[in-house]
């Protein structure tokens, strides 16, 4: 079983098909995760802040049988907003 790790994610407007969610989240560059991975996380968190907001969450790699890997964070897990000046320190 995969363990949870700190991941900095950002929200973005979903323009691709395959998801009914208009605001999605993805890991930012510079971490050990593909930036095209989706993040399954709190919809309240995604919708409560402007698109482009960056968050520090605890997530793990998951995949549904036969599906594409994605990052999973428990919907009620704690998170915090990350300021631009903190990014390098967190992922550096």
N, CA, C and O atoms as a CHARMM CRD file, in Angstrom:
* protein
*
  368
    1    1 UNK  N      0.83900  -1.18900   0.00000 PROA 1      0.00000
    2    1 UNK  CA     0.00000   0.00000   0.00000 PROA 1      0.00000
    3    1 UNK  C      0.88200   1.24800   0.00000 PROA 1      0.00000
    4    1 UNK  O      1.87600   1.32700   0.72100 PROA 1      0.00000
    5    2 UNK  N      0.51300   2.17100  -0.78400 PROA 2      0.00000
    6    2 UNK  CA     1.23500   3.43200  -0.90900 PROA 2      0.00000
    7    2 UNK  C      1.04900   4.27700   0.33600 PROA 2      0.00000
    8    2 UNK  O     -0.02700   4.27900   0.93400 PROA 2      0.00000
    9    3 UNK  N      2.08900   4.99200   0.72900 PROA 3      0.00000
   10    3 UNK  CA     1.94500   5.89000   1.87000 PROA 3      0.00000
   11    3 UNK  C      1.70300   7.31700   1.38800 PROA 3      0.00000
   12    3 UNK  O      2.06100   7.68800   0.27000 PROA 3      0.00000
   13    4 UNK  N      1.09700   8.09000   2.25000 PROA 4      0.00000
   14    4 UNK  CA     0.79200   9.47800   1.91900 PROA 4      0.00000
   15    4 UNK  C      2.05500  10.31500   1.98800 PROA 4      0.00000
   16    4 UNK  O      2.91500  10.09100   2.84000 PROA 4      0.00000
   17    5 UNK  N      2.16300  11.28900   1.07800 PROA 5      0.00000
   18    5 UNK  CA     3.31600  12.19000   1.01000 PROA 5      0.00000
   19    5 UNK  C      2.82600  13.61800   0.85300 PROA 5      0.00000
   20    5 UNK  O      1.71500  13.85300   0.37800 PROA 5      0.00000
   21    6 UNK  N      3.65500  14.56800   1.25400 PROA 6      0.00000
   22    6 UNK  CA     3.34200  15.97800   1.01600 PROA 6      0.00000
   23    6 UNK  C      3.41900  16.25600  -0.47300 PROA 6      0.00000
   24    6 UNK  O      4.38500  15.87800  -1.13600 PROA 6      0.00000
   25    7 UNK  N      2.40100  16.91500  -0.99200 PROA 7      0.00000
   26    7 UNK  CA     2.35800  17.26500  -2.41600 PROA 7      0.00000
   27    7 UNK  C      1.79400  18.67700  -2.53600 PROA 7      0.00000
   28    7 UNK  O      0.79200  19.01100  -1.90400 PROA 7      0.00000
   29    8 UNK  N      2.44000  19.49500  -3.34600 PROA 8      0.00000
   30    8 UNK  CA     1.90200  20.82400  -3.65300 PROA 8      0.00000
   31    8 UNK  C      1.09800  20.68500  -4.93400 PROA 8      0.00000
   32    8 UNK  O      1.59900  20.22700  -5.96100 PROA 8      0.00000
   33    9 UNK  N     -0.16100  21.09000  -4.84800 PROA 9      0.00000
   34    9 UNK  CA    -1.06000  21.00500  -5.99900 PROA 9      0.00000
   35    9 UNK  C     -1.57800  22.39200  -6.34300 PROA 9      0.00000
   36    9 UNK  O     -1.47800  23.32100  -5.54200 PROA 9      0.00000
   37   10 UNK  N     -2.13300  22.52400  -7.54400 PROA 10     0.00000
   38   10 UNK  CA    -2.77600  23.76600  -7.94500 PROA 10     0.00000
   39   10 UNK  C     -4.09100  23.43400  -8.62100 PROA 10     0.00000
   40   10 UNK  O     -4.24100  22.37500  -9.23000 PROA 10     0.00000
   41   11 UNK  N     -5.03000  24.33900  -8.50800 PROA 11     0.00000
   42   11 UNK  CA    -6.31000  24.14400  -9.17900 PROA 11     0.00000
   43   11 UNK  C     -6.25300  24.75300 -10.57500 PROA 11     0.00000
   44   11 UNK  O     -5.47700  25.67200 -10.83900 PROA 11     0.00000
   45   12 UNK  N     -7.08700  24.22600 -11.45700 PROA 12     0.00000
   46   12 UNK  CA    -7.16000  24.72400 -12.83300 PROA 12     0.00000
   47   12 UNK  C     -8.55100  24.44800 -13.38200 PROA 12     0.00000
   48   12 UNK  O     -9.27900  23.60400 -12.85900 PROA 12     0.00000
   49   13 UNK  N     -8.91200  25.16200 -14.43400 PROA 13     0.00000
   50   13 UNK  CA   -10.19100  24.95900 -15.10700 PROA 13     0.00000
   51   13 UNK  C    -10.07300  23.73000 -16.00900 PROA 13     0.00000
   52   13 UNK  O     -9.17100  23.64900 -16.84300 PROA 13     0.00000
   53   14 UNK  N    -10.97200  22.79300 -15.83900 PROA 14     0.00000
   54   14 UNK  CA   -10.97100  21.57600 -16.64800 PROA 14     0.00000
   55   14 UNK  C    -11.61000  21.85800 -18.00100 PROA 14     0.00000
   56   14 UNK  O    -12.79500  22.18100 -18.08200 PROA 14     0.00000
   57   15 UNK  N    -10.81900  21.73500 -19.05700 PROA 15     0.00000
   58   15 UNK  CA   -11.34300  21.94200 -20.40800 PROA 15     0.00000
   59   15 UNK  C    -11.40300  20.64000 -21.19100 PROA 15     0.00000
   60   15 UNK  O    -11.89200  20.61200 -22.32000 PROA 15     0.00000
   61   16 UNK  N    -10.90600  19.55900 -20.59300 PROA 16     0.00000
   62   16 UNK  CA   -10.91000  18.25600 -21.25600 PROA 16     0.00000
   63   16 UNK  C    -12.15800  17.49200 -20.86500 PROA 16     0.00000
   64   16 UNK  O    -12.75100  17.73700 -19.81500 PROA 16     0.00000
   65   17 UNK  N    -12.54400  16.57400 -21.71300 PROA 17     0.00000
   66   17 UNK  CA   -13.65800  15.69800 -21.40400 PROA 17     0.00000
   67   17 UNK  C    -13.22900  14.65100 -20.38900 PROA 17     0.00000
   68   17 UNK  O    -12.08700  14.64100 -19.93100 PROA 17     0.00000
   69   18 UNK  N    -14.14600  13.78400 -20.04900 PROA 18     0.00000
   70   18 UNK  CA   -13.80700  12.68600 -19.15600 PROA 18     0.00000
   71   18 UNK  C    -14.05200  12.97800 -17.69100 PROA 18     0.00000
   72   18 UNK  O    -13.91400  12.08800 -16.85300 PROA 18     0.00000
   73   19 UNK  N    -14.40800  14.19500 -17.37200 PROA 19     0.00000
   74   19 UNK  CA   -14.68800  14.55300 -15.98200 PROA 19     0.00000
   75   19 UNK  C    -15.79000  15.59100 -15.94000 PROA 19     0.00000
   76   19 UNK  O    -15.82100  16.51900 -16.74900 PROA 19     0.00000
   77   20 UNK  N    -16.68100  15.42500 -15.00100 PROA 20     0.00000
   78   20 UNK  CA   -17.76600  16.39300 -14.85000 PROA 20     0.00000
   79   20 UNK  C    -17.35200  17.57100 -13.95800 PROA 20     0.00000
   80   20 UNK  O    -18.10300  18.53500 -13.80500 PROA 20     0.00000
   81   21 UNK  N    -16.16900  17.48500 -13.38200 PROA 21     0.00000
   82   21 UNK  CA   -15.69500  18.53400 -12.48200 PROA 21     0.00000
   83   21 UNK  C    -15.12200  19.69800 -13.28800 PROA 21     0.00000
   84   21 UNK  O    -14.23100  19.50400 -14.11500 PROA 21     0.00000
   85   22 UNK  N    -15.63100  20.89700 -13.04900 PROA 22     0.00000
   86   22 UNK  CA   -15.16000  22.05700 -13.80100 PROA 22     0.00000
   87   22 UNK  C    -13.83800  22.59200 -13.25700 PROA 22     0.00000
   88   22 UNK  O    -13.06500  23.19400 -14.00400 PROA 22     0.00000
   89   23 UNK  N    -13.56700  22.38400 -11.97900 PROA 23     0.00000
   90   23 UNK  CA   -12.30100  22.79700 -11.37800 PROA 23     0.00000
   91   23 UNK  C    -11.58900  21.54700 -10.88900 PROA 23     0.00000
   92   23 UNK  O    -12.09100  20.83100 -10.02200 PROA 23     0.00000
   93   24 UNK  N    -10.43100  21.29400 -11.44300 PROA 24     0.00000
   94   24 UNK  CA    -9.62700  20.12400 -11.09000 PROA 24     0.00000
   95   24 UNK  C     -8.38300  20.58000 -10.36200 PROA 24     0.00000
   96   24 UNK  O     -8.14100  21.77600 -10.20600 PROA 24     0.00000
   97   25 UNK  N     -7.58800  19.60500  -9.91300 PROA 25     0.00000
   98   25 UNK  CA    -6.31200  19.89700  -9.26400 PROA 25     0.00000
   99   25 UNK  C     -5.25800  18.97900  -9.86600 PROA 25     0.00000
  100   25 UNK  O     -5.55900  17.86900 -10.30700 PROA 25     0.00000
  101   26 UNK  N     -4.01600  19.46200  -9.87800 PROA 26     0.00000
  102   26 UNK  CA    -2.88700  18.68500 -10.40000 PROA 26     0.00000
  103   26 UNK  C     -1.64600  19.04200  -9.58600 PROA 26     0.00000
  104   26 UNK  O     -1.57600  20.12900  -9.01300 PROA 26     0.00000
  105   27 UNK  N     -0.66700  18.13900  -9.52900 PROA 27     0.00000
  106   27 UNK  CA     0.58000  18.47300  -8.84000 PROA 27     0.00000
  107   27 UNK  C      1.35600  19.50600  -9.65500 PROA 27     0.00000
  108   27 UNK  O      1.29400  19.50500 -10.88400 PROA 27     0.00000
  109   28 UNK  N      2.07900  20.38000  -8.97400 PROA 28     0.00000
  110   28 UNK  CA     2.90200  21.35100  -9.70500 PROA 28     0.00000
  111   28 UNK  C      4.22000  20.70100 -10.10200 PROA 28     0.00000
  112   28 UNK  O      4.60600  19.67700  -9.53700 PROA 28     0.00000
  113   29 UNK  N      4.89900  21.28300 -11.05600 PROA 29     0.00000
  114   29 UNK  CA     6.17600  20.76800 -11.55600 PROA 29     0.00000
  115   29 UNK  C      7.24500  20.81300 -10.46400 PROA 29     0.00000
  116   29 UNK  O      7.17800  21.61800  -9.53600 PROA 29     0.00000
  117   30 UNK  N      8.23400  19.92300 -10.60100 PROA 30     0.00000
  118   30 UNK  CA     9.37000  19.90500  -9.69200 PROA 30     0.00000
  119   30 UNK  C      9.23400  18.86400  -8.59700 PROA 30     0.00000
  120   30 UNK  O     10.09600  18.76400  -7.72300 PROA 30     0.00000
  121   31 UNK  N      8.17400  18.10000  -8.63400 PROA 31     0.00000
  122   31 UNK  CA     7.97800  17.03600  -7.66000 PROA 31     0.00000
  123   31 UNK  C      8.10200  15.70400  -8.40000 PROA 31     0.00000
  124   31 UNK  O      8.34500  15.68300  -9.60700 PROA 31     0.00000
  125   32 UNK  N      7.93800  14.62100  -7.69500 PROA 32     0.00000
  126   32 UNK  CA     8.10500  13.30900  -8.34200 PROA 32     0.00000
  127   32 UNK  C      6.81700  12.80200  -8.97300 PROA 32     0.00000
  128   32 UNK  O      6.64200  11.59600  -9.14900 PROA 32     0.00000
  129   33 UNK  N      5.91300  13.72000  -9.31300 PROA 33     0.00000
  130   33 UNK  CA     4.63500  13.33800  -9.90600 PROA 33     0.00000
  131   33 UNK  C      4.45600  14.02900 -11.25400 PROA 33     0.00000
  132   33 UNK  O      4.86400  15.17600 -11.43700 PROA 33     0.00000
  133   34 UNK  N      3.85200  13.32700 -12.17600 PROA 34     0.00000
  134   34 UNK  CA     3.54800  13.88000 -13.49000 PROA 34     0.00000
  135   34 UNK  C      2.51700  15.00000 -13.32200 PROA 34     0.00000
  136   34 UNK  O      1.50200  14.80900 -12.65300 PROA 34     0.00000
  137   35 UNK  N      2.76700  16.14200 -13.91400 PROA 35     0.00000
  138   35 UNK  CA     1.85400  17.28600 -13.76900 PROA 35     0.00000
  139   35 UNK  C      0.53900  17.08800 -14.50500 PROA 35     0.00000
  140   35 UNK  O     -0.37700  17.89800 -14.36900 PROA 35     0.00000
  141   36 UNK  N      0.44000  16.01800 -15.28100 PROA 36     0.00000
  142   36 UNK  CA    -0.83800  15.74500 -15.94700 PROA 36     0.00000
  143   36 UNK  C     -1.73300  14.82400 -15.10400 PROA 36     0.00000
  144   36 UNK  O     -2.86600  14.53200 -15.48900 PROA 36     0.00000
  145   37 UNK  N     -1.22200  14.37600 -13.96500 PROA 37     0.00000
  146   37 UNK  CA    -2.03000  13.53200 -13.08100 PROA 37     0.00000
  147   37 UNK  C     -3.15700  14.35400 -12.47400 PROA 37     0.00000
  148   37 UNK  O     -2.96300  15.51100 -12.10000 PROA 37     0.00000
  149   38 UNK  N     -4.32400  13.75400 -12.38100 PROA 38     0.00000
  150   38 UNK  CA    -5.40400  14.38700 -11.64200 PROA 38     0.00000
  151   38 UNK  C     -5.21400  14.11700 -10.16000 PROA 38     0.00000
  152   38 UNK  O     -4.55400  13.15400  -9.76900 PROA 38     0.00000
  153   39 UNK  N     -5.79800  14.97700  -9.34400 PROA 39     0.00000
  154   39 UNK  CA    -5.78000  14.80200  -7.90300 PROA 39     0.00000
  155   39 UNK  C     -7.22400  14.70900  -7.43700 PROA 39     0.00000
  156   39 UNK  O     -8.02200  15.62000  -7.66200 PROA 39     0.00000
  157   40 UNK  N     -7.54600  13.61400  -6.79300 PROA 40     0.00000
  158   40 UNK  CA    -8.86600  13.46800  -6.18800 PROA 40     0.00000
  159   40 UNK  C     -8.76500  14.02300  -4.77400 PROA 40     0.00000
  160   40 UNK  O     -8.08100  13.46100  -3.91900 PROA 40     0.00000
  161   41 UNK  N     -9.45800  15.13400  -4.54300 PROA 41     0.00000
  162   41 UNK  CA    -9.35700  15.81900  -3.25700 PROA 41     0.00000
  163   41 UNK  C    -10.66500  16.55600  -2.98400 PROA 41     0.00000
  164   41 UNK  O    -11.62600  16.44300  -3.74600 PROA 41     0.00000
  165   42 UNK  N    -10.68700  17.29100  -1.91500 PROA 42     0.00000
  166   42 UNK  CA   -11.88300  17.99800  -1.47500 PROA 42     0.00000
  167   42 UNK  C    -12.42200  18.96200  -2.53700 PROA 42     0.00000
  168   42 UNK  O    -11.71200  19.86400  -2.98200 PROA 42     0.00000
  169   43 UNK  N    -13.67300  18.76500  -2.93500 PROA 43     0.00000
  170   43 UNK  CA   -14.28400  19.69700  -3.88600 PROA 43     0.00000
  171   43 UNK  C    -14.53300  21.04300  -3.20600 PROA 43     0.00000
  172   43 UNK  O    -14.47100  22.08700  -3.85600 PROA 43     0.00000
  173   44 UNK  N    -14.81000  21.02300  -1.91800 PROA 44     0.00000
  174   44 UNK  CA   -15.00000  22.28400  -1.18400 PROA 44     0.00000
  175   44 UNK  C    -13.71200  23.11200  -1.21900 PROA 44     0.00000
  176   44 UNK  O    -13.76300  24.32800  -1.40800 PROA 44     0.00000
  177   45 UNK  N    -12.56800  22.46600  -1.03900 PROA 45     0.00000
  178   45 UNK  CA   -11.27900  23.16300  -1.10200 PROA 45     0.00000
  179   45 UNK  C    -11.07900  23.76200  -2.49300 PROA 45     0.00000
  180   45 UNK  O    -10.70500  24.92700  -2.61900 PROA 45     0.00000
  181   46 UNK  N    -11.32800  22.96800  -3.53600 PROA 46     0.00000
  182   46 UNK  CA   -11.11100  23.44800  -4.90500 PROA 46     0.00000
  183   46 UNK  C    -12.00700  24.63000  -5.23300 PROA 46     0.00000
  184   46 UNK  O    -11.57000  25.56800  -5.90000 PROA 46     0.00000
  185   47 UNK  N    -13.25200  24.60000  -4.77700 PROA 47     0.00000
  186   47 UNK  CA   -14.22800  25.62500  -5.14300 PROA 47     0.00000
  187   47 UNK  C    -14.20600  26.85800  -4.25200 PROA 47     0.00000
  188   47 UNK  O    -14.77300  27.88800  -4.61500 PROA 47     0.00000
  189   48 UNK  N    -13.55900  26.77300  -3.08700 PROA 48     0.00000
  190   48 UNK  CA   -13.58500  27.87500  -2.12200 PROA 48     0.00000
  191   48 UNK  C    -12.50800  28.92900  -2.36600 PROA 48     0.00000
  192   48 UNK  O    -12.52200  29.98700  -1.73700 PROA 48     0.00000
  193   49 UNK  N    -11.58800  28.65100  -3.26300 PROA 49     0.00000
  194   49 UNK  CA   -10.47100  29.56500  -3.51900 PROA 49     0.00000
  195   49 UNK  C    -10.36100  29.81300  -5.01800 PROA 49     0.00000
  196   49 UNK  O    -10.84500  29.00700  -5.81300 PROA 49     0.00000
  197   50 UNK  N     -9.73300  30.91200  -5.41400 PROA 50     0.00000
  198   50 UNK  CA    -9.59600  31.20300  -6.85100 PROA 50     0.00000
  199   50 UNK  C     -8.82000  30.11000  -7.59200 PROA 50     0.00000
  200   50 UNK  O     -7.91600  29.48900  -7.03300 PROA 50     0.00000
  201   51 UNK  N     -9.18300  29.88800  -8.84300 PROA 51     0.00000
  202   51 UNK  CA    -8.45600  28.93400  -9.68500 PROA 51     0.00000
  203   51 UNK  C     -6.99900  29.37800  -9.74400 PROA 51     0.00000
  204   51 UNK  O     -6.70800  30.56400  -9.89700 PROA 51     0.00000
  205   52 UNK  N     -6.09700  28.42500  -9.62200 PROA 52     0.00000
  206   52 UNK  CA    -4.66400  28.72500  -9.60600 PROA 52     0.00000
  207   52 UNK  C     -4.08200  28.73000  -8.20200 PROA 52     0.00000
  208   52 UNK  O     -2.86500  28.81100  -8.03600 PROA 52     0.00000
  209   53 UNK  N     -4.93900  28.64200  -7.18800 PROA 53     0.00000
  210   53 UNK  CA    -4.45900  28.57700  -5.81000 PROA 53     0.00000
  211   53 UNK  C     -3.66600  27.29500  -5.62800 PROA 53     0.00000
  212   53 UNK  O     -4.02300  26.24400  -6.16100 PROA 53     0.00000
  213   54 UNK  N     -2.58800  27.39900  -4.86900 PROA 54     0.00000
  214   54 UNK  CA    -1.73900  26.23600  -4.60300 PROA 54     0.00000
  215   54 UNK  C     -1.93000  25.80900  -3.15200 PROA 54     0.00000
  216   54 UNK  O     -2.02600  26.63500  -2.24500 PROA 54     0.00000
  217   55 UNK  N     -1.98100  24.50400  -2.96500 PROA 55     0.00000
  218   55 UNK  CA    -2.22600  23.91900  -1.65600 PROA 55     0.00000
  219   55 UNK  C     -1.17200  22.86500  -1.34300 PROA 55     0.00000
  220   55 UNK  O     -0.65000  22.21100  -2.24600 PROA 55     0.00000
  221   56 UNK  N     -0.86600  22.70600  -0.07900 PROA 56     0.00000
  222   56 UNK  CA    -0.04100  21.59400   0.38600 PROA 56     0.00000
  223   56 UNK  C     -1.00500  20.57700   0.97900 PROA 56     0.00000
  224   56 UNK  O     -1.75800  20.88200   1.90400 PROA 56     0.00000
  225   57 UNK  N     -0.97300  19.37200   0.43800 PROA 57     0.00000
  226   57 UNK  CA    -1.85200  18.30300   0.90300 PROA 57     0.00000
  227   57 UNK  C     -1.02800  17.04400   1.15900 PROA 57     0.00000
  228   57 UNK  O      0.14900  16.97800   0.80600 PROA 57     0.00000
  229   58 UNK  N     -1.64700  16.06700   1.76300 PROA 58     0.00000
  230   58 UNK  CA    -1.08900  14.72900   1.89900 PROA 58     0.00000
  231   58 UNK  C     -1.84000  13.85400   0.90500 PROA 58     0.00000
  232   58 UNK  O     -3.06700  13.76700   0.96100 PROA 58     0.00000
  233   59 UNK  N     -1.11500  13.20400  -0.00600 PROA 59     0.00000
  234   59 UNK  CA    -1.75500  12.38900  -1.02700 PROA 59     0.00000
  235   59 UNK  C     -0.92700  11.14200  -1.29600 PROA 59     0.00000
  236   59 UNK  O      0.25000  11.06500  -0.94400 PROA 59     0.00000
  237   60 UNK  N     -1.56500  10.18100  -1.92100 PROA 60     0.00000
  238   60 UNK  CA    -0.87300   8.95800  -2.33600 PROA 60     0.00000
  239   60 UNK  C     -1.29000   8.61400  -3.75400 PROA 60     0.00000
  240   60 UNK  O     -2.35900   9.01300  -4.21700 PROA 60     0.00000
  241   61 UNK  N     -0.43400   7.87000  -4.43700 PROA 61     0.00000
  242   61 UNK  CA    -0.76000   7.41700  -5.78400 PROA 61     0.00000
  243   61 UNK  C     -1.76500   6.27700  -5.67300 PROA 61     0.00000
  244   61 UNK  O     -1.62000   5.36400  -4.86000 PROA 61     0.00000
  245   62 UNK  N     -2.76600   6.36100  -6.50200 PROA 62     0.00000
  246   62 UNK  CA    -3.81600   5.35400  -6.51700 PROA 62     0.00000
  247   62 UNK  C     -4.22800   5.13400  -7.96500 PROA 62     0.00000
  248   62 UNK  O     -3.90300   5.93800  -8.83900 PROA 62     0.00000
  249   63 UNK  N     -4.93200   4.06200  -8.21100 PROA 63     0.00000
  250   63 UNK  CA    -5.50800   3.84500  -9.53300 PROA 63     0.00000
  251   63 UNK  C     -6.65000   2.85600  -9.40200 PROA 63     0.00000
  252   63 UNK  O     -6.58900   1.89000  -8.64200 PROA 63     0.00000
  253   64 UNK  N     -7.66600   3.12600 -10.15000 PROA 64     0.00000
  254   64 UNK  CA    -8.76300   2.17600 -10.21000 PROA 64     0.00000
  255   64 UNK  C     -8.32800   1.06800 -11.16400 PROA 64     0.00000
  256   64 UNK  O     -7.58300   1.31400 -12.11200 PROA 64     0.00000
  257   65 UNK  N     -8.78300  -0.12000 -10.91500 PROA 65     0.00000
  258   65 UNK  CA    -8.36800  -1.26400 -11.72900 PROA 65     0.00000
  259   65 UNK  C     -8.51300  -0.95100 -13.21400 PROA 65     0.00000
  260   65 UNK  O     -9.59900  -0.63300 -13.69800 PROA 65     0.00000
  261   66 UNK  N     -7.39400  -1.04800 -13.92100 PROA 66     0.00000
  262   66 UNK  CA    -7.39200  -0.79800 -15.35100 PROA 66     0.00000
  263   66 UNK  C     -7.39700   0.67100 -15.72400 PROA 66     0.00000
  264   66 UNK  O     -7.48400   1.00800 -16.90400 PROA 66     0.00000
  265   67 UNK  N     -7.30500   1.54900 -14.73600 PROA 67     0.00000
  266   67 UNK  CA    -7.37900   2.98100 -15.00500 PROA 67     0.00000
  267   67 UNK  C     -6.03200   3.67100 -14.94700 PROA 67     0.00000
  268   67 UNK  O     -4.99400   3.03800 -14.75100 PROA 67     0.00000
  269   68 UNK  N     -6.07000   4.97000 -15.12000 PROA 68     0.00000
  270   68 UNK  CA    -4.88600   5.81000 -15.08800 PROA 68     0.00000
  271   68 UNK  C     -4.55000   6.17500 -13.64100 PROA 68     0.00000
  272   68 UNK  O     -5.45300   6.50800 -12.87300 PROA 68     0.00000
  273   69 UNK  N     -3.27500   6.12100 -13.25200 PROA 69     0.00000
  274   69 UNK  CA    -2.90200   6.52400 -11.89300 PROA 69     0.00000
  275   69 UNK  C     -3.27800   7.98500 -11.62000 PROA 69     0.00000
  276   69 UNK  O     -3.23500   8.82800 -12.51700 PROA 69     0.00000
  277   70 UNK  N     -3.64100   8.26200 -10.38800 PROA 70     0.00000
  278   70 UNK  CA    -3.97400   9.61900  -9.95200 PROA 70     0.00000
  279   70 UNK  C     -3.54100   9.77700  -8.51100 PROA 70     0.00000
  280   70 UNK  O     -3.21800   8.79500  -7.84200 PROA 70     0.00000
  281   71 UNK  N     -3.53200  10.99800  -8.03600 PROA 71     0.00000
  282   71 UNK  CA    -3.21300  11.24600  -6.63100 PROA 71     0.00000
  283   71 UNK  C     -4.52000  11.31400  -5.84800 PROA 71     0.00000
  284   71 UNK  O     -5.49300  11.92500  -6.29000 PROA 71     0.00000
  285   72 UNK  N     -4.52400  10.68300  -4.69000 PROA 72     0.00000
  286   72 UNK  CA    -5.71300  10.65300  -3.85400 PROA 72     0.00000
  287   72 UNK  C     -5.41700  11.29700  -2.50200 PROA 72     0.00000
  288   72 UNK  O     -4.43600  10.95800  -1.84100 PROA 72     0.00000
  289   73 UNK  N     -6.27300  12.22100  -2.10700 PROA 73     0.00000
  290   73 UNK  CA    -6.22800  12.83200  -0.77600 PROA 73     0.00000
  291   73 UNK  C     -7.61800  12.70400  -0.16900 PROA 73     0.00000
  292   73 UNK  O     -8.61200  13.01500  -0.82500 PROA 73     0.00000
  293   74 UNK  N     -7.69200  12.25900   1.04700 PROA 74     0.00000
  294   74 UNK  CA    -8.97300  12.12300   1.73800 PROA 74     0.00000
  295   74 UNK  C     -9.69600  13.46300   1.69200 PROA 74     0.00000
  296   74 UNK  O     -9.08700  14.50500   1.93200 PROA 74     0.00000
  297   75 UNK  N    -10.99400  13.44100   1.38600 PROA 75     0.00000
  298   75 UNK  CA   -11.74000  14.69000   1.16000 PROA 75     0.00000
  299   75 UNK  C    -11.76700  15.61500   2.36900 PROA 75     0.00000
  300   75 UNK  O    -11.91800  16.82600   2.20900 PROA 75     0.00000
  301   76 UNK  N    -11.62700  15.07700   3.56000 PROA 76     0.00000
  302   76 UNK  CA   -11.69900  15.88900   4.77200 PROA 76     0.00000
  303   76 UNK  C    -10.32300  16.09000   5.41800 PROA 76     0.00000
  304   76 UNK  O    -10.22800  16.55600   6.55400 PROA 76     0.00000
  305   77 UNK  N     -9.27000  15.74000   4.69300 PROA 77     0.00000
  306   77 UNK  CA    -7.90600  15.86400   5.22100 PROA 77     0.00000
  307   77 UNK  C     -7.51300  17.34000   5.32300 PROA 77     0.00000
  308   77 UNK  O     -7.98800  18.16500   4.54300 PROA 77     0.00000
  309   78 UNK  N     -6.65800  17.66700   6.27200 PROA 78     0.00000
  310   78 UNK  CA    -6.20600  19.05000   6.38000 PROA 78     0.00000
  311   78 UNK  C     -5.36600  19.45800   5.16500 PROA 78     0.00000
  312   78 UNK  O     -4.74300  18.62100   4.51200 PROA 78     0.00000
  313   79 UNK  N     -5.36400  20.74300   4.88400 PROA 79     0.00000
  314   79 UNK  CA    -4.56700  21.30200   3.79500 PROA 79     0.00000
  315   79 UNK  C     -4.22200  22.72800   4.17900 PROA 79     0.00000
  316   79 UNK  O     -4.80200  23.29600   5.10500 PROA 79     0.00000
  317   80 UNK  N     -3.27500  23.29600   3.45900 PROA 80     0.00000
  318   80 UNK  CA    -2.99800  24.72000   3.65500 PROA 80     0.00000
  319   80 UNK  C     -2.62700  25.35300   2.33700 PROA 80     0.00000
  320   80 UNK  O     -2.07000  24.70900   1.44700 PROA 80     0.00000
  321   81 UNK  N     -2.94800  26.62700   2.23000 PROA 81     0.00000
  322   81 UNK  CA    -2.58800  27.39500   1.04000 PROA 81     0.00000
  323   81 UNK  C     -1.09500  27.66100   1.09300 PROA 81     0.00000
  324   81 UNK  O     -0.54000  27.95600   2.15100 PROA 81     0.00000
  325   82 UNK  N     -0.45100  27.55200  -0.06200 PROA 82     0.00000
  326   82 UNK  CA     0.99200  27.74400  -0.16300 PROA 82     0.00000
  327   82 UNK  C      1.26600  29.04200  -0.91100 PROA 82     0.00000
  328   82 UNK  O      0.78500  29.23600  -2.02800 PROA 82     0.00000
  329   83 UNK  N      2.03200  29.91900  -0.29800 PROA 83     0.00000
  330   83 UNK  CA     2.44800  31.16800  -0.94400 PROA 83     0.00000
  331   83 UNK  C      3.55000  30.86800  -1.95500 PROA 83     0.00000
  332   83 UNK  O      4.32300  29.92400  -1.78900 PROA 83     0.00000
  333   84 UNK  N      3.61000  31.67400  -2.98900 PROA 84     0.00000
  334   84 UNK  CA     4.61000  31.48900  -4.05500 PROA 84     0.00000
  335   84 UNK  C      6.02400  31.40000  -3.48400 PROA 84     0.00000
  336   84 UNK  O      6.83300  30.59800  -3.95000 PROA 84     0.00000
  337   85 UNK  N      6.31600  32.20400  -2.49900 PROA 85     0.00000
  338   85 UNK  CA     7.67700  32.22200  -1.92800 PROA 85     0.00000
  339   85 UNK  C      8.03100  30.93300  -1.18500 PROA 85     0.00000
  340   85 UNK  O      9.20600  30.68700  -0.91600 PROA 85     0.00000
  341   86 UNK  N      7.04600  30.11500  -0.85200 PROA 86     0.00000
  342   86 UNK  CA     7.27700  28.85600  -0.13900 PROA 86     0.00000
  343   86 UNK  C      7.54100  27.68200  -1.07500 PROA 86     0.00000
  344   86 UNK  O      8.08300  26.66200  -0.65000 PROA 86     0.00000
  345   87 UNK  N      7.16700  27.81300  -2.33000 PROA 87     0.00000
  346   87 UNK  CA     7.20600  26.68500  -3.27100 PROA 87     0.00000
  347   87 UNK  C      8.59800  26.04300  -3.33400 PROA 87     0.00000
  348   87 UNK  O      8.72700  24.83000  -3.17300 PROA 87     0.00000
  349   88 UNK  N      9.62000  26.83800  -3.56200 PROA 88     0.00000
  350   88 UNK  CA    10.96500  26.28200  -3.70900 PROA 88     0.00000
  351   88 UNK  C     11.40200  25.55100  -2.44300 PROA 88     0.00000
  352   88 UNK  O     12.03600  24.49800  -2.51800 PROA 88     0.00000
  353   89 UNK  N     11.06900  26.09800  -1.30100 PROA 89     0.00000
  354   89 UNK  CA    11.41900  25.46600  -0.03600 PROA 89     0.00000
  355   89 UNK  C     10.72400  24.11100   0.10800 PROA 89     0.00000
  356   89 UNK  O     11.32000  23.16000   0.61400 PROA 89     0.00000
  357   90 UNK  N      9.48700  24.02100  -0.32700 PROA 90     0.00000
  358   90 UNK  CA     8.71800  22.79500  -0.17600 PROA 90     0.00000
  359   90 UNK  C      9.10300  21.71200  -1.17400 PROA 90     0.00000
  360   90 UNK  O      9.11800  20.53000  -0.83100 PROA 90     0.00000
  361   91 UNK  N      9.41300  22.10400  -2.40100 PROA 91     0.00000
  362   91 UNK  CA     9.70900  21.08400  -3.41900 PROA 91     0.00000
  363   91 UNK  C     11.17700  21.04900  -3.81500 PROA 91     0.00000
  364   91 UNK  O     11.61300  20.14000  -4.52100 PROA 91     0.00000
  365   92 UNK  N     11.94200  22.04600  -3.35900 PROA 92     0.00000
  366   92 UNK  CA    13.32700  22.24800  -3.73300 PROA 92     0.00000
  367   92 UNK  C     14.23100  21.11500  -3.59000 PROA 92     0.00000
  368   92 UNK  O     15.41800  21.23000  -3.89400 PROA 92     0.00000
